[in-house]
Amino acid sequence: MPQKILQVEDLSKEYPLPQGSLRVLEGLHFELQQGELVAVMGVSGVGKTTLLNLLGLLDQPTQGRILLDGEDLSLKSETQKAEIRNRKIAFIFQFYHLLPEFNAQENIMLPLLIRGESHSLAQQKAAALLEEVGLRGKATLRPGQLSGGEQQRIAIARALVSEPKLLLADEPTGNLDWRTGARILELIQALHRKKDLTSIIVTHNDRVAEFCERVYRMEAGRLGAV
């Protein structure tokens, strides 16, 4: 029986304004089983990135709670949340966020070095991920020497090197042409299945959502199944 990886209960987020407040998310409820690949669709500014920031422990909800792998994240300290982010949650962003002064392999190694793994083990795991994303021969190149698609492949490898439970992707093809973007989505899809991940892709693009098994649409701060 599939394991429940993510539970979201009555999740709301509002931001204070000079007069009153702006409510971005309103009482969200949903859950994901291990192995699910889900899209969250919606127009720009509707709150998709805010949702990912909450799920990824980069922001605090105004109301409600998030359970990851059975743990209530609202009960965790900031130090504990940072450790959970490093070990259980992976992020893929639209603009890659690779460090320009490090080469491809070093960028992939960083999450492991941050959590205290040895340089040799981090190097070994990074080399294996480079192979999996099809960039074995690019290990010593810096981001500026790589194409956009190659940089996103490195970002995917960096996200997965920690063997996370939950993968959060925010418009992962938004900075790429469609042919390159489709290859990136195929790679995410293949690695999702191979590593038995639970994954959420945020997008405004119907063609991106077609790569996912289930689709939610976000409107006026609420989620509805498509």
C-alpha positions as a Markdown table, in Angstrom:
| # | Residue | x | y | z |
|---|---|---|---|---|
| 1 | Met | 0.0 | 0.0 | 0.0 |
| 2 | Pro | 1.5 | 3.4 | -1.0 |
| 3 | Gln | 2.8 | 5.5 | 1.9 |
| 4 | Lys | 1.3 | 9.0 | 2.5 |
| 5 | Ile | 4.2 | 11.4 | 2.1 |
| 6 | Leu | 2.6 | 14.8 | 2.2 |
| 7 | Gln | -0.5 | 16.0 | 4.0 |
| 8 | Val | -1.7 | 19.6 | 3.8 |
| 9 | Glu | -4.5 | 20.6 | 6.2 |
| 10 | Asp | -6.3 | 24.0 | 6.2 |
| 11 | Leu | -3.3 | 25.8 | 4.9 |
| 12 | Ser | -3.6 | 29.6 | 4.5 |
| 13 | Lys | -1.1 | 32.4 | 4.0 |
| 14 | Glu | -1.7 | 36.1 | 4.2 |
| 15 | Tyr | 0.7 | 39.1 | 4.1 |
| 16 | Pro | 0.2 | 42.3 | 6.1 |
| 17 | Leu | -0.5 | 45.5 | 4.2 |
| 18 | Pro | -0.4 | 49.1 | 5.5 |
| 19 | Gln | -4.2 | 48.7 | 5.7 |
| 20 | Gly | -5.5 | 45.2 | 6.3 |
| 21 | Ser | -3.8 | 42.1 | 4.7 |
| 22 | Leu | -3.5 | 40.2 | 1.5 |
| 23 | Arg | -4.7 | 36.6 | 1.7 |
| 24 | Val | -2.9 | 34.5 | -1.0 |
| 25 | Leu | -3.9 | 31.0 | 0.0 |
| 26 | Glu | -7.2 | 30.0 | 1.6 |
| 27 | Gly | -7.7 | 26.8 | 3.6 |
| 28 | Leu | -6.0 | 24.3 | 1.3 |
| 29 | His | -6.4 | 20.6 | 1.8 |
| 30 | Phe | -4.7 | 17.9 | -0.2 |
| 31 | Glu | -2.4 | 14.9 | 0.2 |
| 32 | Leu | 0.2 | 13.0 | -1.9 |
| 33 | Gln | 1.1 | 9.4 | -1.8 |
| 34 | Gln | 4.7 | 8.2 | -2.4 |
| 35 | Gly | 5.4 | 8.0 | -6.1 |
| 36 | Glu | 2.8 | 10.6 | -7.2 |
| 37 | Leu | 3.7 | 13.2 | -9.8 |
| 38 | Val | 1.4 | 16.2 | -9.5 |
| 39 | Ala | 1.1 | 19.5 | -11.4 |
| 40 | Val | -0.3 | 22.7 | -9.8 |
| 41 | Met | -1.5 | 25.0 | -12.5 |
| 42 | Gly | -2.5 | 28.7 | -12.4 |
| 43 | Val | -1.8 | 32.1 | -13.9 |
| 44 | Ser | 1.1 | 34.2 | -12.6 |
| 45 | Gly | 0.5 | 35.8 | -9.2 |
| 46 | Val | -2.1 | 33.3 | -8.1 |
| 47 | Gly | 0.0 | 31.8 | -5.3 |
| 48 | Lys | 1.7 | 28.8 | -6.8 |
| 49 | Thr | 5.2 | 29.8 | -5.7 |
| 50 | Thr | 3.9 | 30.8 | -2.3 |
| 51 | Leu | 2.5 | 27.3 | -1.9 |
| 52 | Leu | 5.9 | 25.7 | -2.9 |
| 53 | Asn | 7.7 | 28.0 | -0.4 |
| 54 | Leu | 5.4 | 26.8 | 2.4 |
| 55 | Leu | 5.8 | 23.1 | 1.4 |
| 56 | Gly | 9.6 | 23.6 | 1.2 |
| 57 | Leu | 9.8 | 25.3 | 4.6 |
| 58 | Leu | 11.0 | 28.5 | 3.1 |
| 59 | Asp | 8.1 | 30.4 | 4.6 |
| 60 | Gln | 5.6 | 30.1 | 7.5 |
| 61 | Pro | 1.9 | 29.5 | 7.0 |
| 62 | Thr | -0.6 | 31.9 | 8.6 |
| 63 | Gln | -2.8 | 29.0 | 9.4 |
| 64 | Gly | -2.9 | 25.2 | 9.0 |
| 65 | Arg | -0.2 | 22.6 | 9.1 |
| 66 | Ile | 2.0 | 20.5 | 6.8 |
| 67 | Leu | 2.9 | 16.9 | 7.5 |
| 68 | Leu | 5.9 | 15.4 | 5.6 |
| 69 | Asp | 6.5 | 11.7 | 6.0 |
| 70 | Gly | 4.3 | 11.7 | 9.0 |
| 71 | Glu | 6.0 | 14.6 | 10.8 |
| 72 | Asp | 4.2 | 17.8 | 11.7 |
| 73 | Leu | 6.5 | 20.5 | 10.4 |
| 74 | Ser | 4.8 | 23.2 | 12.4 |
| 75 | Leu | 6.3 | 21.6 | 15.5 |
| 76 | Lys | 9.9 | 21.9 | 14.3 |
| 77 | Ser | 12.5 | 24.5 | 15.2 |
| 78 | Glu | 14.2 | 26.5 | 12.5 |
| 79 | Thr | 17.3 | 24.3 | 12.9 |
| 80 | Gln | 15.2 | 21.2 | 12.5 |
| 81 | Lys | 13.5 | 22.6 | 9.4 |
| 82 | Ala | 16.8 | 23.4 | 7.8 |
| 83 | Glu | 17.9 | 19.8 | 8.3 |
| 84 | Ile | 14.6 | 18.5 | 6.9 |
| 85 | Arg | 15.1 | 20.8 | 3.8 |
| 86 | Asn | 18.6 | 19.4 | 3.3 |
| 87 | Arg | 17.7 | 15.7 | 3.7 |
| 88 | Lys | 14.1 | 15.3 | 2.6 |
| 89 | Ile | 13.1 | 18.2 | 0.2 |
| 90 | Ala | 14.5 | 19.0 | -3.2 |
| 91 | Phe | 14.0 | 22.1 | -5.2 |
| 92 | Ile | 14.3 | 22.8 | -8.9 |
| 93 | Phe | 13.9 | 26.5 | -10.0 |
| 94 | Gln | 13.3 | 28.2 | -13.3 |
| 95 | Phe | 16.7 | 30.0 | -13.2 |
| 96 | Tyr | 18.9 | 27.1 | -12.0 |
| 97 | His | 20.7 | 29.0 | -9.1 |
| 98 | Leu | 24.0 | 27.3 | -9.8 |
| 99 | Leu | 27.1 | 28.9 | -8.2 |
| 100 | Pro | 29.2 | 30.3 | -11.1 |
| 101 | Glu | 32.6 | 29.9 | -9.3 |
| 102 | Phe | 32.1 | 26.1 | -9.0 |
| 103 | Asn | 32.1 | 23.5 | -11.8 |
| 104 | Ala | 29.2 | 21.2 | -12.5 |
| 105 | Gln | 30.3 | 18.4 | -10.2 |
| 106 | Glu | 31.1 | 20.8 | -7.3 |
| 107 | Asn | 27.6 | 22.4 | -7.6 |
| 108 | Ile | 26.1 | 18.9 | -7.3 |
| 109 | Met | 28.3 | 18.1 | -4.3 |
| 110 | Leu | 27.3 | 21.1 | -2.2 |
| 111 | Pro | 24.2 | 19.8 | -0.4 |
| 112 | Leu | 26.2 | 16.8 | 0.7 |
| 113 | Leu | 29.1 | 18.8 | 1.9 |
| 114 | Ile | 26.8 | 21.2 | 3.8 |
| 115 | Arg | 25.4 | 18.3 | 5.8 |
| 116 | Gly | 28.8 | 17.0 | 6.6 |
| 117 | Glu | 29.5 | 14.1 | 4.2 |
| 118 | Ser | 33.0 | 13.4 | 3.2 |
| 119 | His | 34.4 | 15.0 | 0.1 |
| 120 | Ser | 35.2 | 11.7 | -1.5 |
| 121 | Leu | 31.7 | 10.3 | -0.9 |
| 122 | Ala | 30.1 | 13.6 | -2.2 |
| 123 | Gln | 32.3 | 13.4 | -5.3 |
| 124 | Gln | 31.3 | 9.8 | -5.9 |
| 125 | Lys | 27.5 | 10.5 | -5.6 |
| 126 | Ala | 27.8 | 13.6 | -7.8 |
| 127 | Ala | 29.6 | 11.7 | -10.5 |
| 128 | Ala | 26.8 | 9.1 | -10.5 |
| 129 | Leu | 24.2 | 11.8 | -10.8 |
| 130 | Leu | 26.1 | 13.4 | -13.7 |
| 131 | Glu | 25.8 | 10.1 | -15.5 |
| 132 | Glu | 22.1 | 9.8 | -14.8 |
| 133 | Val | 21.4 | 13.3 | -16.2 |
| 134 | Gly | 23.5 | 12.6 | -19.3 |
| 135 | Leu | 26.4 | 15.0 | -18.5 |
| 136 | Arg | 29.2 | 12.7 | -17.6 |
| 137 | Gly | 31.7 | 14.6 | -19.8 |
| 138 | Lys | 30.7 | 18.0 | -18.4 |
| 139 | Ala | 31.9 | 17.6 | -14.8 |
| 140 | Thr | 34.7 | 20.2 | -14.8 |
| 141 | Leu | 32.8 | 22.9 | -16.7 |
| 142 | Arg | 31.4 | 25.9 | -14.9 |
| 143 | Pro | 27.8 | 27.0 | -15.4 |
| 144 | Gly | 28.8 | 29.8 | -17.8 |
| 145 | Gln | 30.2 | 27.1 | -20.2 |
| 146 | Leu | 27.0 | 25.2 | -20.3 |
| 147 | Ser | 23.7 | 25.7 | -22.2 |
| 148 | Gly | 20.5 | 26.5 | -20.4 |
| 149 | Gly | 19.3 | 22.9 | -20.7 |
| 150 | Glu | 22.6 | 21.6 | -19.4 |
| 151 | Gln | 22.5 | 24.0 | -16.5 |
| 152 | Gln | 19.0 | 22.7 | -15.6 |
| 153 | Arg | 20.2 | 19.1 | -15.7 |
| 154 | Ile | 23.0 | 20.0 | -13.3 |
| 155 | Ala | 20.3 | 21.7 | -11.0 |
| 156 | Ile | 18.2 | 18.5 | -11.2 |
| 157 | Ala | 21.3 | 16.4 | -10.2 |
| 158 | Arg | 22.0 | 18.8 | -7.3 |
| 159 | Ala | 18.4 | 18.5 | -6.1 |
| 160 | Leu | 18.4 | 14.7 | -6.2 |
| 161 | Val | 21.9 | 14.0 | -4.8 |
| 162 | Ser | 20.5 | 14.1 | -1.2 |
| 163 | Glu | 18.0 | 11.3 | -2.0 |
| 164 | Pro | 15.0 | 13.4 | -1.0 |
| 165 | Lys | 11.4 | 12.3 | -0.3 |
| 166 | Leu | 9.7 | 15.3 | -1.9 |
| 167 | Leu | 10.7 | 17.1 | -5.1 |
| 168 | Leu | 9.3 | 20.7 | -5.7 |
| 169 | Ala | 9.8 | 22.2 | -9.1 |
| 170 | Asp | 8.9 | 25.8 | -9.8 |
| 171 | Glu | 8.4 | 26.4 | -13.6 |
| 172 | Pro | 11.4 | 24.1 | -14.3 |
| 173 | Thr | 11.2 | 24.7 | -18.1 |
| 174 | Gly | 10.2 | 28.4 | -18.0 |
| 175 | Asn | 13.6 | 29.6 | -19.1 |
| 176 | Leu | 14.0 | 27.1 | -21.9 |
| 177 | Asp | 12.6 | 26.7 | -25.5 |
| 178 | Trp | 9.9 | 24.0 | -25.7 |
| 179 | Arg | 12.1 | 21.3 | -27.3 |
| 180 | Thr | 14.7 | 21.6 | -24.6 |
| 181 | Gly | 12.0 | 22.0 | -21.9 |
| 182 | Ala | 10.3 | 18.8 | -23.1 |
| 183 | Arg | 13.6 | 16.9 | -22.7 |
| 184 | Ile | 14.0 | 18.3 | -19.2 |
| 185 | Leu | 10.4 | 17.2 | -18.3 |
| 186 | Glu | 11.1 | 13.7 | -19.7 |
| 187 | Leu | 14.3 | 13.6 | -17.5 |
| 188 | Ile | 12.3 | 14.7 | -14.4 |
| 189 | Gln | 9.6 | 12.1 | -15.2 |
| 190 | Ala | 12.2 | 9.3 | -15.6 |
| 191 | Leu | 14.1 | 10.2 | -12.4 |
| 192 | His | 10.9 | 10.6 | -10.5 |
| 193 | Arg | 9.9 | 7.0 | -11.4 |
| 194 | Lys | 13.4 | 5.6 | -10.9 |
| 195 | Lys | 13.9 | 7.1 | -7.5 |
| 196 | Asp | 10.3 | 6.7 | -6.3 |
| 197 | Leu | 9.9 | 10.3 | -5.6 |
| 198 | Thr | 6.8 | 12.3 | -4.6 |
| 199 | Ser | 6.9 | 15.4 | -6.9 |
| 200 | Ile | 5.0 | 18.6 | -7.5 |
| 201 | Ile | 5.6 | 20.7 | -10.6 |
| 202 | Val | 4.2 | 24.3 | -10.6 |
| 203 | Thr | 3.4 | 25.6 | -14.0 |
| 204 | His | 1.1 | 27.9 | -16.0 |
| 205 | Asn | 1.6 | 25.7 | -19.1 |
| 206 | Asp | -0.9 | 23.0 | -20.1 |
| 207 | Arg | 1.8 | 21.1 | -22.0 |
| 208 | Val | 4.0 | 20.8 | -18.9 |
| 209 | Ala | 1.0 | 19.5 | -16.9 |
| 210 | Glu | 0.5 | 16.7 | -19.4 |
| 211 | Phe | 3.7 | 15.1 | -18.1 |
| 212 | Cys | 2.0 | 14.7 | -14.6 |
| 213 | Glu | -0.4 | 12.0 | -13.4 |
| 214 | Arg | -2.7 | 14.4 | -11.6 |
| 215 | Val | -3.4 | 18.1 | -12.0 |
| 216 | Tyr | -4.7 | 20.8 | -9.6 |
| 217 | Arg | -5.7 | 24.2 | -10.7 |
| 218 | Met | -5.2 | 27.2 | -8.3 |
| 219 | Glu | -7.7 | 30.0 | -8.5 |
| 220 | Ala | -8.4 | 32.8 | -6.0 |
| 221 | Gly | -6.1 | 31.1 | -3.4 |
| 222 | Arg | -7.8 | 27.7 | -3.6 |
| 223 | Leu | -6.9 | 24.4 | -5.2 |
| 224 | Gly | -9.3 | 22.3 | -7.2 |
| 225 | Ala | -8.6 | 19.0 | -9.0 |
| 226 | Val | -8.8 | 19.2 | -12.8 |
